[in-house]
Amino acid sequence: MAVDSNVAPVIIKRKKKAGGHGHHGGAWKVAYADFVTAMMAFFMLMWLLNATTEKQRKGLADYFNPSIAVARISGGGDGLMGGDSTFSENVLPRMGTGATSLHATEMTAARGSETEGDAEAAAETAELEELRDRLTARSGESMVDDGLMRHVVTRVTDEGLVVELFETPEARLFDEGGNPTFLLRRLSQIVSGAGRTVRNPIAIEAHVPASPIVLAHDRSWENSAERASRMRELLQGEGVAKSRIARVTAHADREPARGNPMDVRNGRIEVIFLRK
């Protein structure tokens, strides 16, 4: 069969791209990474401002402040200090509170030094420990006889001197009617006598053991409140001034001293000589 020589051949041209366009380069990635880093630093700064206290932020600011004192006002005089005196208020190095040592701010001037505060706290602790020693015969002379000592536990805490009076199955602090027994009256005389040697305010807290059965109306709160109130009346009857009673608290059976919440040992009165 003959071929038509008049048909033009189809020619396909394929162009090879030598290089990419400008937006396909990597320069924008560097700029984007810098932007993300800056945003992360910004959000970290905002979080730190919210998570730290004013005192902590003050310490961070002081850390980055220059340690070399720089005069706020420059003069045109000759010499090292530019004509200013080293005893001038404007030349003295500034403290972290924005004032000099000669003119302290009200916040700084209102409180004493930490050394004075530590000395006062140590003296008060020593006074409370001396009172504890008199009660427990550690100083050689006890205010509590041997028969009563087994119902007394003392400890010095951050709150003050805690004198714990607790009952046992053989010796109760309150009778069935909720009235103080002879044991509690005797202990209240000893505690009030010890209280005359100091001037600390007093707190009274009462605890009761849990009920052995489930009751329709649990009177643990009422019973502990009545016991705390009766102890307050006993101390005031022994000469403790009403103004010294700082608080009277009922804890019911919420803070047992023994693992068994129904243990009689959980029934106790705590008289606390509070720190001033």
C-alpha positions in Angstrom: 0.0 0.0 0.0 1.3 3.4 -0.9 2.2 6.0 1.8 0.8 9.5 1.5 3.8 11.7 1.4 1.7 14.9 1.9 1.0 14.2 5.7 3.3 16.3 7.9 5.1 14.4 10.7 4.1 15.1 14.3 7.0 16.5 16.3 6.8 16.5 20.2 9.2 18.8 22.0 10.1 18.1 25.6 11.7 20.9 27.6 13.9 20.2 30.6 13.6 22.6 33.5 17.1 23.6 34.6 16.1 25.1 38.0 13.1 25.8 40.3 11.3 29.0 40.9 12.2 31.3 43.8 9.4 30.2 46.1 10.7 26.6 46.0 13.9 27.6 47.8 14.7 27.1 51.5 15.1 30.7 52.7 11.5 30.9 53.9 12.0 27.9 56.2 14.7 29.8 58.2 12.4 32.8 58.6 9.5 30.5 59.7 11.7 28.7 62.2 12.7 32.0 63.7 9.1 33.1 64.0 8.1 29.8 65.7 11.0 30.1 68.1 10.1 33.7 69.0 6.4 32.7 69.6 7.5 29.8 71.8 9.7 32.1 73.8 6.9 34.6 74.1 4.4 32.0 75.5 7.1 30.6 77.8 7.5 34.2 79.2 3.8 34.6 79.7 3.6 31.2 81.5 6.5 32.1 83.8 4.9 35.5 84.7 1.8 33.6 85.7 3.5 30.8 87.5 6.0 32.7 89.6 5.4 34.9 92.6 6.2 38.6 92.9 9.2 37.8 95.2 10.6 35.3 92.6 10.2 37.8 89.8 12.0 40.3 91.9 14.9 37.9 92.5 15.1 37.2 88.7 15.2 40.9 88.0 17.9 41.5 90.6 20.0 38.6 89.1 20.1 40.3 85.7 20.7 43.8 87.0 24.3 45.0 86.8 26.2 44.6 90.1 28.3 47.8 89.5 26.6 50.9 90.8 25.9 53.5 88.1 25.1 57.1 88.9 21.7 58.1 87.7 22.7 61.7 87.0 25.8 62.7 85.2 27.5 66.0 85.7 29.8 68.2 83.8 32.5 68.6 86.5 36.0 67.3 86.3 37.3 64.3 88.2 36.3 60.7 88.8 32.8 61.4 90.1 32.1 64.2 87.7 31.9 66.8 90.5 29.4 64.8 92.7 29.9 63.7 96.3 29.9 60.0 97.1 27.6 60.8 100.0 24.9 62.3 97.7 21.6 60.5 97.7 21.6 60.5 93.9 25.0 58.9 93.7 24.7 56.2 96.3 24.2 52.7 94.9 20.6 51.8 94.7 19.2 48.8 96.5 16.9 46.2 95.0 13.8 47.9 96.5 14.5 51.2 94.6 16.0 53.0 97.6 19.3 53.5 99.2 20.5 52.3 102.6 20.1 55.8 104.0 16.5 56.2 102.8 14.9 52.8 103.0 11.4 52.2 101.6 8.4 51.8 103.9 8.3 48.0 103.2 12.0 47.6 104.1 11.9 49.9 107.1 8.7 48.3 108.5 10.2 44.9 109.1 13.3 44.0 111.1 16.2 42.1 109.9 16.0 38.3 109.5 18.6 37.9 112.2 16.3 39.7 114.7 13.3 37.7 113.7 15.3 34.4 114.0 16.5 35.4 117.5 12.9 36.2 118.6 11.6 32.9 117.3 14.5 31.0 119.0 13.8 32.8 122.3 10.1 31.9 122.1 10.9 28.3 121.3 13.2 28.1 124.3 10.5 29.5 126.5 8.0 26.9 125.3 10.5 24.1 125.7 11.1 25.3 129.3 7.4 25.2 130.0 7.2 21.7 128.5 10.1 20.5 130.7 8.3 21.8 133.8 5.3 19.8 132.9 7.1 16.6 132.0 9.8 16.6 134.8 12.6 17.0 132.3 14.0 19.8 134.4 14.0 17.6 137.5 10.7 19.0 139.0 7.4 18.1 137.4 4.1 19.8 137.8 2.3 16.5 137.1 2.4 13.5 139.4 3.2 10.0 138.2 -0.5 9.0 138.2 -1.4 11.9 135.9 1.6 11.8 133.6 0.4 8.8 131.6 -2.5 11.0 130.4 -0.3 13.9 129.2 1.7 14.2 126.0 3.6 17.4 125.1 5.3 18.5 121.9 6.6 21.8 120.5 5.4 22.5 117.0 5.4 25.5 114.6 2.1 26.4 116.1 3.3 26.4 119.7 3.4 24.0 122.7 0.7 21.3 122.4 -0.4 19.8 125.7 -2.4 16.7 124.9 -4.7 15.3 127.6 -6.1 11.9 126.6 -8.3 9.2 128.2 -7.9 5.5 128.6 -10.5 2.7 129.1 -9.7 2.8 132.9 -9.7 6.6 133.3 -12.0 8.8 131.3 -12.0 12.6 130.9 -15.8 12.9 130.7 -18.5 10.7 132.2 -21.5 9.4 130.5 -23.4 12.6 130.9 -20.6 14.7 129.3 -19.4 16.2 132.6 -15.7 16.5 133.4 -14.3 13.8 135.6 -11.9 14.4 138.6 -9.0 13.4 136.3 -9.8 16.2 133.8 -10.4 18.7 136.6 -7.0 17.9 138.1 -5.3 18.2 134.7 -7.0 21.5 134.0 -5.6 22.8 137.3 -2.1 21.8 136.2 -2.4 23.3 132.7 -3.8 26.6 134.0 -1.0 26.7 136.6 1.5 26.3 133.9 -0.2 29.0 131.8 0.4 31.6 134.5 4.2 31.4 133.9 3.7 32.5 130.2 1.6 35.0 128.4 0.9 33.1 125.2 -2.6 32.9 123.8 -4.3 29.6 124.2 -6.2 27.4 121.8 -8.5 24.5 122.8 -9.2 21.5 120.5 -11.4 18.5 121.3 -11.4 15.0 119.7 -13.7 12.1 120.2 -13.5 8.4 119.1 -15.7 7.2 116.3 -19.0 5.5 117.2 -18.8 1.6 117.0 -22.2 1.5 115.2 -23.8 3.5 112.4 -26.2 5.9 114.0 -29.0 7.8 112.3 -27.7 11.0 113.9 -24.0 11.1 114.5 -23.3 13.4 117.6 -19.5 13.3 117.3 -19.4 17.0 116.2 -21.7 18.0 119.1 -19.9 15.9 121.6 -16.5 17.3 120.7 -17.8 20.9 120.7 -19.3 20.4 124.1 -16.0 18.9 125.4 -14.0 21.8 124.1 -16.4 24.3 125.6 -16.3 22.5 129.0 -12.5 22.6 128.9 -12.6 26.3 128.2 -14.9 26.8 131.3 -12.5 24.8 133.4 -9.5 26.9 132.4 -11.3 30.1 133.0 -12.5 28.9 136.3 -8.9 28.3 137.3 -8.0 31.9 136.5 -7.1 31.9 132.8 -8.2 35.2 131.4 -11.0 35.1 128.7 -8.9 37.3 126.4 -6.2 34.6 126.2 -8.5 32.0 124.7 -7.8 32.5 121.0 -10.0 29.7 119.6 -12.1 26.7 120.6 -12.3 24.0 118.0 -14.2 20.7 117.6 -12.7 18.0 115.4 -15.2 15.2 116.0 -13.6 11.9 115.0 -11.9 13.3 111.9 -8.3 13.2 113.3 -7.8 9.9 115.2 -4.5 9.5 117.1 -4.7 5.7 116.7 -5.2 3.6 113.6 -8.5 2.3 115.0 -10.9 5.2 114.9 -13.0 3.6 117.7 -10.0 3.4 120.1 -10.7 5.2 123.3 -7.3 6.8 123.1 -8.7 9.0 120.3 -10.7 10.9 122.9 -8.5 13.8 123.9 -8.3 17.5 124.6 -5.4 19.5 123.2 -4.5 22.8 124.9 -2.1 24.7 122.7 0.1 27.6 123.9 0.3 29.5 120.7 3.3 31.4 119.5 2.9 35.2 119.8 
